[in-house]
Amino acid sequence: MTRSELHEIVDSYKKISKYIILRFVTLTFDTKETILRNFIAKASSLLNSISLLIKEDQTGEATAIYRLLIERYFYVE
């Protein structure tokens, strides 16, 4: 996968995440949906950080944040 493809995927995810988060704002939820909304918001933020670090050739730091993102996913599961 090239860097341009990676950035395209990240941009697409950001747009989808923003839409989902905005949809969540207008509705009321129980605890489960609130946790999922917060996970999506945090994942979007972490993915943005990873993208910025990759642009700056800081792959070690990007990998560490990616690992954190995966751990959060397993926690939600």
PDB file of N, CA, C and O in Angstrom:
ATOM      1  N   MET A   1       0.847  -1.164   0.000  1.00  0.00           N
ATOM      2  CA  MET A   1       0.000   0.000   0.000  1.00  0.00           C
ATOM      3  C   MET A   1       0.901   1.239   0.000  1.00  0.00           C
ATOM      4  O   MET A   1       1.838   1.331   0.793  1.00  0.00           O
ATOM      5  N   THR A   2       0.617   2.166  -0.875  1.00  0.00           N
ATOM      6  CA  THR A   2       1.420   3.384  -0.950  1.00  0.00           C
ATOM      7  C   THR A   2       0.922   4.401   0.067  1.00  0.00           C
ATOM      8  O   THR A   2      -0.170   4.270   0.620  1.00  0.00           O
ATOM      9  N   ARG A   3       1.733   5.400   0.296  1.00  0.00           N
ATOM     10  CA  ARG A   3       1.333   6.443   1.251  1.00  0.00           C
ATOM     11  C   ARG A   3       0.124   7.224   0.766  1.00  0.00           C
ATOM     12  O   ARG A   3      -0.725   7.610   1.569  1.00  0.00           O
ATOM     13  N   SER A   4       0.033   7.460  -0.531  1.00  0.00           N
ATOM     14  CA  SER A   4      -1.123   8.199  -1.049  1.00  0.00           C
ATOM     15  C   SER A   4      -2.410   7.392  -0.851  1.00  0.00           C
ATOM     16  O   SER A   4      -3.459   7.963  -0.555  1.00  0.00           O
ATOM     17  N   GLU A   5      -2.332   6.078  -1.013  1.00  0.00           N
ATOM     18  CA  GLU A   5      -3.498   5.231  -0.757  1.00  0.00           C
ATOM     19  C   GLU A   5      -3.861   5.260   0.722  1.00  0.00           C
ATOM     20  O   GLU A   5      -5.040   5.305   1.076  1.00  0.00           O
ATOM     21  N   LEU A   6      -2.865   5.235   1.571  1.00  0.00           N
ATOM     22  CA  LEU A   6      -3.101   5.303   3.004  1.00  0.00           C
ATOM     23  C   LEU A   6      -3.783   6.612   3.384  1.00  0.00           C
ATOM     24  O   LEU A   6      -4.737   6.613   4.162  1.00  0.00           O
ATOM     25  N   HIS A   7      -3.301   7.719   2.843  1.00  0.00           N
ATOM     26  CA  HIS A   7      -3.903   9.016   3.148  1.00  0.00           C
ATOM     27  C   HIS A   7      -5.328   9.111   2.615  1.00  0.00           C
ATOM     28  O   HIS A   7      -6.184   9.749   3.228  1.00  0.00           O
ATOM     29  N   GLU A   8      -5.578   8.479   1.481  1.00  0.00           N
ATOM     30  CA  GLU A   8      -6.934   8.467   0.929  1.00  0.00           C
ATOM     31  C   GLU A   8      -7.876   7.679   1.838  1.00  0.00           C
ATOM     32  O   GLU A   8      -9.011   8.094   2.068  1.00  0.00           O
ATOM     33  N   ILE A   9      -7.410   6.554   2.348  1.00  0.00           N
ATOM     34  CA  ILE A   9      -8.215   5.743   3.267  1.00  0.00           C
ATOM     35  C   ILE A   9      -8.489   6.513   4.560  1.00  0.00           C
ATOM     36  O   ILE A   9      -9.612   6.512   5.065  1.00  0.00           O
ATOM     37  N   VAL A  10      -7.463   7.164   5.086  1.00  0.00           N
ATOM     38  CA  VAL A  10      -7.614   7.936   6.321  1.00  0.00           C
ATOM     39  C   VAL A  10      -8.614   9.068   6.115  1.00  0.00           C
ATOM     40  O   VAL A  10      -9.466   9.298   6.973  1.00  0.00           O
ATOM     41  N   ASP A  11      -8.524   9.773   4.997  1.00  0.00           N
ATOM     42  CA  ASP A  11      -9.464  10.860   4.731  1.00  0.00           C
ATOM     43  C   ASP A  11     -10.894  10.349   4.626  1.00  0.00           C
ATOM     44  O   ASP A  11     -11.822  10.985   5.126  1.00  0.00           O
ATOM     45  N   SER A  12     -11.073   9.210   3.982  1.00  0.00           N
ATOM     46  CA  SER A  12     -12.410   8.617   3.876  1.00  0.00           C
ATOM     47  C   SER A  12     -12.948   8.249   5.255  1.00  0.00           C
ATOM     48  O   SER A  12     -14.114   8.497   5.559  1.00  0.00           O
ATOM     49  N   TYR A  13     -12.088   7.652   6.093  1.00  0.00           N
ATOM     50  CA  TYR A  13     -12.511   7.274   7.445  1.00  0.00           C
ATOM     51  C   TYR A  13     -12.884   8.503   8.261  1.00  0.00           C
ATOM     52  O   TYR A  13     -13.852   8.478   9.021  1.00  0.00           O
ATOM     53  N   LYS A  14     -12.119   9.574   8.104  1.00  0.00           N
ATOM     54  CA  LYS A  14     -12.429  10.805   8.847  1.00  0.00           C
ATOM     55  C   LYS A  14     -13.810  11.333   8.481  1.00  0.00           C
ATOM     56  O   LYS A  14     -14.575  11.745   9.353  1.00  0.00           O
ATOM     57  N   LYS A  15     -14.125  11.321   7.193  1.00  0.00           N
ATOM     58  CA  LYS A  15     -15.434  11.813   6.751  1.00  0.00           C
ATOM     59  C   LYS A  15     -16.564  10.952   7.298  1.00  0.00           C
ATOM     60  O   LYS A  15     -17.576  11.467   7.773  1.00  0.00           O
ATOM     61  N   ILE A  16     -16.383   9.640   7.228  1.00  0.00           N
ATOM     62  CA  ILE A  16     -17.413   8.730   7.741  1.00  0.00           C
ATOM     63  C   ILE A  16     -17.563   8.887   9.254  1.00  0.00           C
ATOM     64  O   ILE A  16     -18.681   8.911   9.768  1.00  0.00           O
ATOM     65  N   SER A  17     -16.445   8.991   9.964  1.00  0.00           N
ATOM     66  CA  SER A  17     -16.477   9.144  11.422  1.00  0.00           C
ATOM     67  C   SER A  17     -17.187  10.426  11.820  1.00  0.00           C
ATOM     68  O   SER A  17     -17.991  10.436  12.751  1.00  0.00           O
ATOM     69  N   LYS A  18     -16.889  11.499  11.115  1.00  0.00           N
ATOM     70  CA  LYS A  18     -17.522  12.781  11.423  1.00  0.00           C
ATOM     71  C   LYS A  18     -19.029  12.679  11.243  1.00  0.00           C
ATOM     72  O   LYS A  18     -19.788  13.176  12.075  1.00  0.00           O
ATOM     73  N   TYR A  19     -19.463  12.046  10.173  1.00  0.00           N
ATOM     74  CA  TYR A  19     -20.892  11.869   9.930  1.00  0.00           C
ATOM     75  C   TYR A  19     -21.541  11.048  11.044  1.00  0.00           C
ATOM     76  O   TYR A  19     -22.597  11.416  11.558  1.00  0.00           O
ATOM     77  N   ILE A  20     -20.910   9.946  11.412  1.00  0.00           N
ATOM     78  CA  ILE A  20     -21.464   9.073  12.455  1.00  0.00           C
ATOM     79  C   ILE A  20     -21.545   9.807  13.783  1.00  0.00           C
ATOM     80  O   ILE A  20     -22.559   9.730  14.476  1.00  0.00           O
ATOM     81  N   ILE A  21     -20.491  10.514  14.141  1.00  0.00           N
ATOM     82  CA  ILE A  21     -20.475  11.240  15.414  1.00  0.00           C
ATOM     83  C   ILE A  21     -21.557  12.312  15.438  1.00  0.00           C
ATOM     84  O   ILE A  21     -22.230  12.494  16.453  1.00  0.00           O
ATOM     85  N   LEU A  22     -21.727  13.019  14.330  1.00  0.00           N
ATOM     86  CA  LEU A  22     -22.776  14.042  14.270  1.00  0.00           C
ATOM     87  C   LEU A  22     -24.167  13.419  14.379  1.00  0.00           C
ATOM     88  O   LEU A  22     -25.069  14.029  14.955  1.00  0.00           O
ATOM     89  N   ARG A  23     -24.352  12.232  13.843  1.00  0.00           N
ATOM     90  CA  ARG A  23     -25.637  11.540  13.985  1.00  0.00           C
ATOM     91  C   ARG A  23     -25.890  11.139  15.435  1.00  0.00           C
ATOM     92  O   ARG A  23     -27.027  11.187  15.903  1.00  0.00           O
ATOM     93  N   PHE A  24     -24.843  10.746  16.144  1.00  0.00           N
ATOM     94  CA  PHE A  24     -24.967  10.358  17.542  1.00  0.00           C
ATOM     95  C   PHE A  24     -25.347  11.538  18.430  1.00  0.00           C
ATOM     96  O   PHE A  24     -26.019  11.354  19.446  1.00  0.00           O
ATOM     97  N   VAL A  25     -24.932  12.730  18.066  1.00  0.00           N
ATOM     98  CA  VAL A  25     -25.172  13.910  18.902  1.00  0.00           C
ATOM     99  C   VAL A  25     -26.663  14.176  19.040  1.00  0.00           C
ATOM    100  O   VAL A  25     -27.114  14.605  20.102  1.00  0.00           O
ATOM    101  N   THR A  26     -27.431  13.931  17.995  1.00  0.00           N
ATOM    102  CA  THR A  26     -28.848  14.276  18.011  1.00  0.00           C
ATOM    103  C   THR A  26     -29.723  13.232  18.699  1.00  0.00           C
ATOM    104  O   THR A  26     -30.915  13.466  18.899  1.00  0.00           O
ATOM    105  N   LEU A  27     -29.156  12.098  19.060  1.00  0.00           N
ATOM    106  CA  LEU A  27     -29.945  11.021  19.654  1.00  0.00           C
ATOM    107  C   LEU A  27     -29.547  10.788  21.108  1.00  0.00           C
ATOM    108  O   LEU A  27     -28.461  11.179  21.535  1.00  0.00           O
ATOM    109  N   THR A  28     -30.433  10.153  21.855  1.00  0.00           N
ATOM    110  CA  THR A  28     -30.111   9.778  23.232  1.00  0.00           C
ATOM    111  C   THR A  28     -29.803   8.282  23.261  1.00  0.00           C
ATOM    112  O   THR A  28     -30.423   7.491  22.550  1.00  0.00           O
ATOM    113  N   PHE A  29     -28.841   7.917  24.092  1.00  0.00           N
ATOM    114  CA  PHE A  29     -28.371   6.547  24.101  1.00  0.00           C
ATOM    115  C   PHE A  29     -28.247   6.007  25.506  1.00  0.00           C
ATOM    116  O   PHE A  29     -28.242   6.737  26.497  1.00  0.00           O
ATOM    117  N   ASP A  30     -28.145   4.680  25.541  1.00  0.00           N
ATOM    118  CA  ASP A  30     -27.788   4.051  26.795  1.00  0.00           C
ATOM    119  C   ASP A  30     -26.264   3.952  26.861  1.00  0.00           C
ATOM    120  O   ASP A  30     -25.565   4.480  25.997  1.00  0.00           O
ATOM    121  N   THR A  31     -25.770   3.296  27.855  1.00  0.00           N
ATOM    122  CA  THR A  31     -24.327   3.240  28.087  1.00  0.00           C
ATOM    123  C   THR A  31     -23.568   2.591  26.934  1.00  0.00           C
ATOM    124  O   THR A  31     -22.491   3.059  26.564  1.00  0.00           O
ATOM    125  N   LYS A  32     -24.110   1.530  26.367  1.00  0.00           N
ATOM    126  CA  LYS A  32     -23.427   0.826  25.285  1.00  0.00           C
ATOM    127  C   LYS A  32     -23.209   1.737  24.068  1.00  0.00           C
ATOM    128  O   LYS A  32     -22.108   1.781  23.519  1.00  0.00           O
ATOM    129  N   GLU A  33     -24.237   2.451  23.653  1.00  0.00           N
ATOM    130  CA  GLU A  33     -24.103   3.331  22.499  1.00  0.00           C
ATOM    131  C   GLU A  33     -23.180   4.514  22.790  1.00  0.00           C
ATOM    132  O   GLU A  33     -22.472   4.991  21.904  1.00  0.00           O
ATOM    133  N   THR A  34     -23.195   4.979  24.032  1.00  0.00           N
ATOM    134  CA  THR A  34     -22.296   6.068  24.410  1.00  0.00           C
ATOM    135  C   THR A  34     -20.841   5.619  24.321  1.00  0.00           C
ATOM    136  O   THR A  34     -19.987   6.366  23.845  1.00  0.00           O
ATOM    137  N   ILE A  35     -20.560   4.411  24.775  1.00  0.00           N
ATOM    138  CA  ILE A  35     -19.203   3.866  24.697  1.00  0.00           C
ATOM    139  C   ILE A  35     -18.777   3.738  23.238  1.00  0.00           C
ATOM    140  O   ILE A  35     -17.647   4.081  22.891  1.00  0.00           O
ATOM    141  N   LEU A  36     -19.667   3.251  22.386  1.00  0.00           N
ATOM    142  CA  LEU A  36     -19.340   3.117  20.968  1.00  0.00           C
ATOM    143  C   LEU A  36     -19.097   4.478  20.309  1.00  0.00           C
ATOM    144  O   LEU A  36     -18.181   4.624  19.501  1.00  0.00           O
ATOM    145  N   ARG A  37     -19.910   5.461  20.652  1.00  0.00           N
ATOM    146  CA  ARG A  37     -19.721   6.808  20.107  1.00  0.00           C
ATOM    147  C   ARG A  37     -18.367   7.363  20.523  1.00  0.00           C
ATOM    148  O   ARG A  37     -17.644   7.925  19.700  1.00  0.00           O
ATOM    149  N   ASN A  38     -18.025   7.207  21.785  1.00  0.00           N
ATOM    150  CA  ASN A  38     -16.737   7.698  22.275  1.00  0.00           C
ATOM    151  C   ASN A  38     -15.576   6.951  21.635  1.00  0.00           C
ATOM    152  O   ASN A  38     -14.532   7.542  21.357  1.00  0.00           O
ATOM    153  N   PHE A  39     -15.755   5.646  21.399  1.00  0.00           N
ATOM    154  CA  PHE A  39     -14.713   4.874  20.731  1.00  0.00           C
ATOM    155  C   PHE A  39     -14.481   5.386  19.315  1.00  0.00           C
ATOM    156  O   PHE A  39     -13.337   5.543  18.890  1.00  0.00           O
ATOM    157  N   ILE A  40     -15.548   5.645  18.594  1.00  0.00           N
ATOM    158  CA  ILE A  40     -15.423   6.149  17.219  1.00  0.00           C
ATOM    159  C   ILE A  40     -14.736   7.505  17.211  1.00  0.00           C
ATOM    160  O   ILE A  40     -13.878   7.763  16.367  1.00  0.00           O
ATOM    161  N   ALA A  41     -15.106   8.370  18.144  1.00  0.00           N
ATOM    162  CA  ALA A  41     -14.484   9.693  18.211  1.00  0.00           C
ATOM    163  C   ALA A  41     -12.994   9.593  18.533  1.00  0.00           C
ATOM    164  O   ALA A  41     -12.176  10.267  17.906  1.00  0.00           O
ATOM    165  N   LYS A  42     -12.644   8.763  19.495  1.00  0.00           N
ATOM    166  CA  LYS A  42     -11.235   8.606  19.876  1.00  0.00           C
ATOM    167  C   LYS A  42     -10.444   7.930  18.761  1.00  0.00           C
ATOM    168  O   LYS A  42      -9.302   8.308  18.497  1.00  0.00           O
ATOM    169  N   ALA A  43     -11.038   6.937  18.106  1.00  0.00           N
ATOM    170  CA  ALA A  43     -10.361   6.263  17.001  1.00  0.00           C
ATOM    171  C   ALA A  43     -10.073   7.241  15.869  1.00  0.00           C
ATOM    172  O   ALA A  43      -9.011   7.182  15.249  1.00  0.00           O
ATOM    173  N   SER A  44     -11.002   8.124  15.603  1.00  0.00           N
ATOM    174  CA  SER A  44     -10.788   9.134  14.572  1.00  0.00           C
ATOM    175  C   SER A  44      -9.624  10.047  14.940  1.00  0.00           C
ATOM    176  O   SER A  44      -8.793  10.372  14.093  1.00  0.00           O
ATOM    177  N   SER A  45      -9.568  10.453  16.182  1.00  0.00           N
ATOM    178  CA  SER A  45      -8.476  11.301  16.652  1.00  0.00           C
ATOM    179  C   SER A  45      -7.134  10.578  16.577  1.00  0.00           C
ATOM    180  O   SER A  45      -6.141  11.158  16.136  1.00  0.00           O
ATOM    181  N   LEU A  46      -7.097   9.321  17.001  1.00  0.00           N
ATOM    182  CA  LEU A  46      -5.858   8.544  16.949  1.00  0.00           C
ATOM    183  C   LEU A  46      -5.412   8.304  15.511  1.00  0.00           C
ATOM    184  O   LEU A  46      -4.220   8.369  15.210  1.00  0.00           O
ATOM    185  N   LEU A  47      -6.359   8.029  14.631  1.00  0.00           N
ATOM    186  CA  LEU A  47      -6.018   7.812  13.235  1.00  0.00           C
ATOM    187  C   LEU A  47      -5.458   9.085  12.605  1.00  0.00           C
ATOM    188  O   LEU A  47      -4.535   9.025  11.792  1.00  0.00           O
ATOM    189  N   ASN A  48      -6.006  10.219  12.976  1.00  0.00           N
ATOM    190  CA  ASN A  48      -5.473  11.489  12.502  1.00  0.00           C
ATOM    191  C   ASN A  48      -4.036  11.685  12.985  1.00  0.00           C
ATOM    192  O   ASN A  48      -3.182  12.146  12.227  1.00  0.00           O
ATOM    193  N   SER A  49      -3.774  11.342  14.226  1.00  0.00           N
ATOM    194  CA  SER A  49      -2.413  11.435  14.767  1.00  0.00           C
ATOM    195  C   SER A  49      -1.460  10.504  14.030  1.00  0.00           C
ATOM    196  O   SER A  49      -0.332  10.880  13.711  1.00  0.00           O
ATOM    197  N   ILE A  50      -1.922   9.292  13.764  1.00  0.00           N
ATOM    198  CA  ILE A  50      -1.094   8.340  13.024  1.00  0.00           C
ATOM    199  C   ILE A  50      -0.766   8.882  11.642  1.00  0.00           C
ATOM    200  O   ILE A  50       0.372   8.789  11.184  1.00  0.00           O
ATOM    201  N   SER A  51      -1.757   9.442  10.988  1.00  0.00           N
ATOM    202  CA  SER A  51      -1.558  10.005   9.653  1.00  0.00           C
ATOM    203  C   SER A  51      -0.524  11.125   9.664  1.00  0.00           C
ATOM    204  O   SER A  51       0.345  11.183   8.794  1.00  0.00           O
ATOM    205  N   LEU A  52      -0.621  12.004  10.640  1.00  0.00           N
ATOM    206  CA  LEU A  52       0.340  13.103  10.752  1.00  0.00           C
ATOM    207  C   LEU A  52       1.748  12.587  11.018  1.00  0.00           C
ATOM    208  O   LEU A  52       2.715  13.098  10.452  1.00  0.00           O
ATOM    209  N   LEU A  53       1.868  11.588  11.865  1.00  0.00           N
ATOM    210  CA  LEU A  53       3.187  11.030  12.168  1.00  0.00           C
ATOM    211  C   LEU A  53       3.801  10.327  10.958  1.00  0.00           C
ATOM    212  O   LEU A  53       5.009  10.409  10.736  1.00  0.00           O
ATOM    213  N   ILE A  54       2.983   9.649  10.191  1.00  0.00           N
ATOM    214  CA  ILE A  54       3.501   8.985   8.991  1.00  0.00           C
ATOM    215  C   ILE A  54       3.981  10.022   7.975  1.00  0.00           C
ATOM    216  O   ILE A  54       5.002   9.823   7.316  1.00  0.00           O
ATOM    217  N   LYS A  55       3.250  11.116   7.851  1.00  0.00           N
ATOM    218  CA  LYS A  55       3.682  12.186   6.939  1.00  0.00           C
ATOM    219  C   LYS A  55       5.052  12.724   7.324  1.00  0.00           C
ATOM    220  O   LYS A  55       5.821  13.149   6.462  1.00  0.00           O
ATOM    221  N   GLU A  56       5.356  12.706   8.611  1.00  0.00           N
ATOM    222  CA  GLU A  56       6.635  13.216   9.116  1.00  0.00           C
ATOM    223  C   GLU A  56       7.673  12.110   9.292  1.00  0.00           C
ATOM    224  O   GLU A  56       8.698  12.323   9.938  1.00  0.00           O
ATOM    225  N   ASP A  57       7.420  10.944   8.731  1.00  0.00           N
ATOM    226  CA  ASP A  57       8.326   9.795   8.812  1.00  0.00           C
ATOM    227  C   ASP A  57       8.655   9.379  10.242  1.00  0.00           C
ATOM    228  O   ASP A  57       9.784   8.981  10.531  1.00  0.00           O
ATOM    229  N   GLN A  58       7.689   9.469  11.124  1.00  0.00           N
ATOM    230  CA  GLN A  58       7.826   9.036  12.515  1.00  0.00           C
ATOM    231  C   GLN A  58       7.077   7.717  12.681  1.00  0.00           C
ATOM    232  O   GLN A  58       6.095   7.635  13.419  1.00  0.00           O
ATOM    233  N   THR A  59       7.553   6.685  11.983  1.00  0.00           N
ATOM    234  CA  THR A  59       6.817   5.419  11.959  1.00  0.00           C
ATOM    235  C   THR A  59       6.802   4.700  13.302  1.00  0.00           C
ATOM    236  O   THR A  59       5.846   3.986  13.605  1.00  0.00           O
ATOM    237  N   GLY A  60       7.837   4.872  14.107  1.00  0.00           N
ATOM    238  CA  GLY A  60       7.850   4.236  15.424  1.00  0.00           C
ATOM    239  C   GLY A  60       6.735   4.749  16.315  1.00  0.00           C
ATOM    240  O   GLY A  60       6.032   3.970  16.958  1.00  0.00           O
ATOM    241  N   GLU A  61       6.580   6.058  16.348  1.00  0.00           N
ATOM    242  CA  GLU A  61       5.510   6.662  17.152  1.00  0.00           C
ATOM    243  C   GLU A  61       4.142   6.314  16.582  1.00  0.00           C
ATOM    244  O   GLU A  61       3.195   6.070  17.330  1.00  0.00           O
ATOM    245  N   ALA A  62       4.041   6.291  15.243  1.00  0.00           N
ATOM    246  CA  ALA A  62       2.773   5.928  14.603  1.00  0.00           C
ATOM    247  C   ALA A  62       2.389   4.493  14.948  1.00  0.00           C
ATOM    248  O   ALA A  62       1.216   4.201  15.179  1.00  0.00           O
ATOM    249  N   THR A  63       3.366   3.605  14.983  1.00  0.00           N
ATOM    250  CA  THR A  63       3.119   2.208  15.336  1.00  0.00           C
ATOM    251  C   THR A  63       2.638   2.086  16.780  1.00  0.00           C
ATOM    252  O   THR A  63       1.752   1.284  17.074  1.00  0.00           O
ATOM    253  N   ALA A  64       3.211   2.870  17.671  1.00  0.00           N
ATOM    254  CA  ALA A  64       2.788   2.837  19.079  1.00  0.00           C
ATOM    255  C   ALA A  64       1.331   3.281  19.221  1.00  0.00           C
ATOM    256  O   ALA A  64       0.564   2.677  19.971  1.00  0.00           O
ATOM    257  N   ILE A  65       0.962   4.314  18.515  1.00  0.00           N
ATOM    258  CA  ILE A  65      -0.429   4.791  18.582  1.00  0.00           C
ATOM    259  C   ILE A  65      -1.372   3.783  17.927  1.00  0.00           C
ATOM    260  O   ILE A  65      -2.492   3.574  18.394  1.00  0.00           O
ATOM    261  N   TYR A  66      -0.908   3.161  16.843  1.00  0.00           N
ATOM    262  CA  TYR A  66      -1.712   2.121  16.185  1.00  0.00           C
ATOM    263  C   TYR A  66      -1.985   0.971  17.155  1.00  0.00           C
ATOM    264  O   TYR A  66      -3.097   0.447  17.212  1.00  0.00           O
ATOM    265  N   ARG A  67      -0.968   0.589  17.908  1.00  0.00           N
ATOM    266  CA  ARG A  67      -1.136  -0.483  18.893  1.00  0.00           C
ATOM    267  C   ARG A  67      -2.175  -0.078  19.942  1.00  0.00           C
ATOM    268  O   ARG A  67      -3.007  -0.893  20.341  1.00  0.00           O
ATOM    269  N   LEU A  68      -2.128   1.161  20.379  1.00  0.00           N
ATOM    270  CA  LEU A  68      -3.116   1.657  21.333  1.00  0.00           C
ATOM    271  C   LEU A  68      -4.519   1.584  20.742  1.00  0.00           C
ATOM    272  O   LEU A  68      -5.469   1.213  21.431  1.00  0.00           O
ATOM    273  N   LEU A  69      -4.646   1.934  19.480  1.00  0.00           N
ATOM    274  CA  LEU A  69      -5.940   1.872  18.806  1.00  0.00           C
ATOM    275  C   LEU A  69      -6.466   0.440  18.747  1.00  0.00           C
ATOM    276  O   LEU A  69      -7.650   0.199  18.983  1.00  0.00           O
ATOM    277  N   ILE A  70      -5.593  -0.501  18.434  1.00  0.00           N
ATOM    278  CA  ILE A  70      -5.985  -1.910  18.386  1.00  0.00           C
ATOM    279  C   ILE A  70      -6.393  -2.403  19.772  1.00  0.00           C
ATOM    280  O   ILE A  70      -7.381  -3.126  19.905  1.00  0.00           O
ATOM    281  N   GLU A  71      -5.643  -2.021  20.802  1.00  0.00           N
ATOM    282  CA  GLU A  71      -5.995  -2.417  22.173  1.00  0.00           C
ATOM    283  C   GLU A  71      -7.353  -1.866  22.570  1.00  0.00           C
ATOM    284  O   GLU A  71      -8.133  -2.558  23.225  1.00  0.00           O
ATOM    285  N   ARG A  72      -7.644  -0.643  22.186  1.00  0.00           N
ATOM    286  CA  ARG A  72      -8.964  -0.058  22.491  1.00  0.00           C
ATOM    287  C   ARG A  72     -10.071  -0.836  21.773  1.00  0.00           C
ATOM    288  O   ARG A  72     -11.151  -1.048  22.324  1.00  0.00           O
ATOM    289  N   TYR A  73      -9.788  -1.256  20.541  1.00  0.00           N
ATOM    290  CA  TYR A  73     -10.763  -2.039  19.784  1.00  0.00           C
ATOM    291  C   TYR A  73     -11.065  -3.356  20.505  1.00  0.00           C
ATOM    292  O   TYR A  73     -12.226  -3.736  20.655  1.00  0.00           O
ATOM    293  N   PHE A  74     -10.016  -4.046  20.946  1.00  0.00           N
ATOM    294  CA  PHE A  74     -10.237  -5.305  21.665  1.00  0.00           C
ATOM    295  C   PHE A  74     -11.024  -5.069  22.947  1.00  0.00           C
ATOM    296  O   PHE A  74     -11.841  -5.904  23.336  1.00  0.00           O
ATOM    297  N   TYR A  75     -10.789  -3.953  23.599  1.00  0.00           N
ATOM    298  CA  TYR A  75     -11.523  -3.637  24.816  1.00  0.00           C
ATOM    299  C   TYR A  75     -13.010  -3.450  24.514  1.00  0.00           C
ATOM    300  O   TYR A  75     -13.866  -3.910  25.269  1.00  0.00           O
ATOM    301  N   VAL A  76     -13.306  -2.779  23.418  1.00  0.00           N
ATOM    302  CA  VAL A  76     -14.712  -2.564  23.040  1.00  0.00           C
ATOM    303  C   VAL A  76     -15.379  -3.877  22.669  1.00  0.00           C
ATOM    304  O   VAL A  76     -16.536  -4.122  23.013  1.00  0.00           O
ATOM    305  N   GLU A  77     -14.641  -4.711  21.970  1.00  0.00           N
ATOM    306  CA  GLU A  77     -15.190  -6.027  21.596  1.00  0.00           C
ATOM    307  C   GLU A  77     -15.500  -6.829  22.833  1.00  0.00           C
ATOM    308  O   GLU A  77     -15.969  -7.963  22.732  1.00  0.00           O
TER     309      GLU A  77
END
